[in-house]
Amino acid sequence: MAGGVKRNVVYLILLIIGYVVCSMIIGELSWIIPKDYKIYIDYGLTLGFGYLIISSIAGIIYWMIRAEYGHPTAAALRSIVRVLGLGTLVAMVVGALSSPGAGLALGGFMGMVVGFASQRIMGQILSGLMILLIRPFMIDDLVEVAGVKGVVEDVSLLFTVLRTDDDKIVLLPNNNVLGSKVVKYPKKIESG
C-alpha cells in the first residue's frame, strides 16, 4: 500500500517538474511560434498535464484510503476526486480563454450539479452526525427503528446497522432513522 502512495507522489513531482520545463521551453521558443497560436499551446499543455496531475492526486488518495477502507470505497473516492478535479480544470481553462465570468458560470453550474447529485448523501451524513451527537441508542441496544426491530450493530455517518432476530443485517439510511419513531427496549438482566 505504501508503495502505491510513494509511486504516485514521485509521479506527481515529476509531472509538475515536466510541466514547468515544458512551459519554459515553449516560452523560449516564442520567436518560432506565432503569438496567436502560443496561447492554444499553453492551454493544451495545461489541460494535458492538468489531467495527469489530477489523476496522480486521485491515485495518492486511492492508496491512502485503500489501506483502511478497501478497494470499493477507495475507487469511488478516486473517481469523485477525478471528476471534481477535471471539472475545476476545465472551468479554469474556459475562464482563462474567454472571460473570468464564463469560468465562474461554468464552475457554478458544475457546483449546482454536484450539489443536487449529492443532496441525499449529504442529508444522510448530517443525520448520521445528529444520531452520533444525540445518541438515541447505543451499540448492542435492542431497538425498533423505521419498522425494523433488531440489535444495533453499528452507527456510521451513512447507515445504522441492525441485526434482526432471524440474524439478518439491515442497513437503515440515517435520514430514515432520524425521521422515524425509535422504540428502545430494556435490556434483560441475566441472572447467574
N, C-alpha and C positions, 0 to 999 in steps of 0.2 A: 504494500500500500504506500509506504513512504517513498518507494522508488518511483511510483507514478507521479506523486507530487513533485519530487525533485526533478524528474524529467521534464514536466510541464513548466516548472519555474525556469529551468535553463533555457527551454524553448522560447518562453516569453521574453527573457532577457535578450536572446539572440534576435528575436523578431524586432524588438524595439531598437536595438543597435542597427539592424538591417534597414529599418525604416529611416532612421536618421542618416545613415550613409547614403542610401538611395536619394533622399531629398537633397543632400549636399551635392551629389553628382549631378542631379538634374539642375540644381541652381548654378553649378559651374558650367554646364553645357547650354546656358541660356543664349549664348551667341549663335548656337546652331538651331535651337528650337524656336520657331516663331512665337512671339509673345501671346498671340491669340490661342495657340494650342497648349502652351505651358500649363495653363490653369486646369485643362482637362487631364493632362498627365498627372498633375499634382493630386487631383481628386480621385483619379483611378488608383493611384498609389495609396492614397488614404483609405479608399474602400477595400482594396486588396489586403493591405497589411492590417487594417482595422478588423476585417473578418478573421484573419489568422490570430490576431491578438485576443479578440473576444473568445474564439474557440479555445485558445490556450488557458485563458482565465476560467472558462467553464470547465476545462479539464482539471485544473487545480481544485476547483470546488468539488467536482465529482469525486476525486480521490480522497479529499479530506472528509466528505460526508460518507463515502462508502465504507470507511473503516468502522463507523459506528452504526449506520442505519441500513447497510446493504445496497445491492445494486439497483433495485427498482426505485427507491427513494432518491438515490444519488443521480440516476439517469434522468428522472423527472426534474430535479433541480437544475441539472446541467442544461436541459432543454429550455427551461424558463430563463436562465441566465443568457443563453444564446439569443433567444427571441427578443428579450428586453435590450440586450446589448446591440443587436443588429438594428432594432428599431431606433435606438438612440443615435447610432452611427448614421443611418440614412437620414434622420431628421436633421442632424448636424450638417451633413453634406448638402442637403436640399436648402437649408437655411443659408449656407455659405454661397451656393451657386446663384440663388435668386435673391432672396432677401431674408433678413432675420425673422420677419413676420411669418413668412412661409414655413420656415423651420419650426417656429413656435406653434403655428397652427397644426402642422403635421404631428409634432410631439404631443400637443394637447389632445388631438384626435386619438392617437395611439394610447394615451393615458386613459381616455374615456373607455376605449375598447377593453383594455386590460382591467379597468375598474369594474365594468359591467360583467366581464367574464369571471372575475374573482369575487364578486359580491357575496355569493352563497358561502364560499370558503371562508371569507373574512368574517361573516356572521357566525360561522361555526367556531372560528378561533376566538372571537370575542366572547361567545357563550362559554367556551371552554375555560377562558380566563376567569369569567364570573363564577363558574362552578368551582374552580380551584380556589378562588378567594372566599366565597361564601361557605363552601363545604357543607352542602345539604346532606351529604352522606359520605362515608369513608370507605376505603377498600375493605372487603370482607363483610360489609353490611348487607343484609337481606332487604331489598327494596323492590318496589313496583314503580316503574317509570315508563311513561308513554305506552301503557298497556302491556308491558313486559315485566314479569316477575323473575328475579334472579339475584345472585350474589355479585356484588361489584368486584370485578377483577382488576380494572384499571380505569383511570380517568386521564385522558390526554387532551391536547388542545382541540382536536377534531372530533373525537369519539369518546363515549363512555362505554366500557365493555362489561357486559353482564354474562354470567354463566347461569343458565336455567336449570330447573330440577332434572330435566332429561339430558343434561350435560352438553347442551348446545351453547355455543358462544354467539352472543348477539352484540353487534356494534350499533349503538344508537348515536346518531348525529347530535352534537351538543346543543344545537339550536332547538331540536325537538325536546331534549331533556329539560332545558331551561324554560321552555314554553308549556310544559305539561305538569300535571299533578304528580308529586312524589310521595309515595307511601313508604315509610320506613318501618320495618317490622322489628320488634325487640329480639335481641339475641337470647337464645335458650341457654340457661345455665346448666352446665353438665355437672352432675354430682359424682364424686369419685369415690 
